């Protein structure tokens, strides 16, 4: 395996585009601008598993802490009503 460096602005790594779009929409509902990044081969072939299926959710550096807090709350089920 190779050592993979994840950039600081990546706040979540999703398995597939659908999960990534859901996290992006969640962050944007809190007025946090979010962007998606996926390896082009994974996007072209619609992969959702493995390195090519991973989609990075990125936010501007000034929103990192707030975005990570919201994602933790999501993972803990605290955002469900």
HELIX and SHEET records of a PDB file:
HELIX    1   1 UNK A   17  UNK A   29  1                                  13    
HELIX    2   2 UNK A   40  UNK A   45  1                                   6    
HELIX    3   3 UNK A   50  UNK A   53  1                                   4    
HELIX    4   4 UNK A   61  UNK A   63  5                                   3    
HELIX    5   5 UNK A   64  UNK A   75  1                                  12    
SHEET    1   A 3 UNK A  10  UNK A  15  0                                        
SHEET    2   A 3 UNK A  54  UNK A  59 -1                                        
SHEET    3   A 3 UNK A  34  UNK A  38 -1                                        
END                                                                             
